[in-house]
Amino acid sequence: MKRILIVDDEVNIGLLLSRFLTRNGFEVATATNGGAAMEMLGKEKYNLVLCDFRLEDTDGREMLKKIKVSYPATGVIIITGYSDIKLAVELIKMGAYDYITKPLYPDEILNTINKALETQEALSKDFAEESTSQSSKKEKSSDSNLAFPDQFITGQSNASRELLKQIELIAPTNYSVILTGESGTGKESVAKSIHLKSNRSDKPFIAMDCGSLTKELAGSEFFGHEKGSFTGALYTKIGHFEMANGGTLFLDEVGNLSYDIQAALLRTVQERKVKRIGSTKEIDLDVRIIVATNENLSDAIQKGKFREDLYHRFNEFSIHLPPLRNREQDIILFAESFLQEANGELNRNIEGFSDEVIECLLTYNWPGNVRELKNVIRRACLLTEGSKVPIKALPLEISTFARVTAIESAVVTIQAKEAKKGLKDAALEAEYETILRVLKEVNFNKTKAAKILNIDRKTLYNKMKAINLE
């Protein structure tokens, strides 16, 4: 029997829907707010969620995000009291099966639910077949490409293989983990991979961006609050610790938390209990914590910005994610994976990259790491008309960087061949080397480069033209 969860703060609507769907052979449960719904989803498996867009503690958009992250196999239908085509398109792109407007008509609801369940069943079957196929391929060849769930590819470089070994080692345990590395290296994807390879994989994975939290909101977001516990607390809110109970809580940019919040967080981590703001009731916790940072927490401890005791609670195991520039063997593998993903998203059939593009991708230093590469490939796919991505589809700074690197190599070659030079030639060479260095530092922003070089844009253009950089 298929199980459906109805989330609506109007009790009468929830009751009517529940009775109607029960009569039609479904097992039905109801919740009147988002927090209660997420708690129920953490305890029981539901095939489908019917969620009202406007709830007392959240909205359908946020509920959809949380459900799709923590319970991707569960279908979602959004119900609302008004029709908005833009909103409908947005929600469907985010993963909702459909969007129904009130008043509700029984035949329409039943038809939509049955189609949604058929779709979810087909997706689950495809996913199971794909997983079996991937497992079979892994057993046949230990040298095949290594991939994580959620499109996180480890690649074939030594750094990637070492990263996979560490994840395989730590995933089955309950150790807390610190993920370090530059922004864009894929720390959240690694955290999801650890969760999905653990014994908690059927429980919630809740991600929380600590960098966007204000001091005033942090306590409520972490621990939740009771209705009326402070000015503006119009409803009871479930905190992220409660949402993640039984599963994994991922805290991104943890170094940005205020010292006060760190103290409250330490108590919760030590005692494994949480108490909502305004409540006297303690709730037992069974949560694995994975944190991520692109800062040096040891330096933050020395400066008094991060608690040493909290750091040691988190640092039961640490994994460093190498920057993409140190994983040259993986760049094209990653790019091809992102191209296939973009093909599906845009309904294209682009086969690969031109030789010029491959050279540019391998030459560029990727300051934004894997995240930047993915965005570049998605953009290039959109701009490509033929069967292969052309160089004109790449951002100018990437194609220009490759040309600069080629010119620098040529300059080195010339220097090696010419032992003696005139003063004028040496001065010009030094000038061009300075221009190239500054352009690279500002990511080829010509306005910034001209300002640093203390020349006008026209002069910079002319000098770039002289070395074939116009």
Helices and strands as residue ranges (DSSP letters): E 3-7, H 11-23, E 27-31, H 34-43, E 48-52, H 60-70, E 75-80, H 85-94, E 98-101, H 106-140, E 146-147, E 153-155, H 158-170, E 177-180, H 187-196, E 205-209, G 210-212, H 215-223, E 224-225, E 237-238, H 240-243, E 248-252, G 254-256, H 259-271, E 273-274, E 283-284, E 288-293, H 297-302, H 308-314, E 317-320, G 324-326, H 328-346, E 352-353, H 355-363, H 369-383, E 388-389, G 391-393, H 396-417, H 423-441, H 446-453, H 457-466
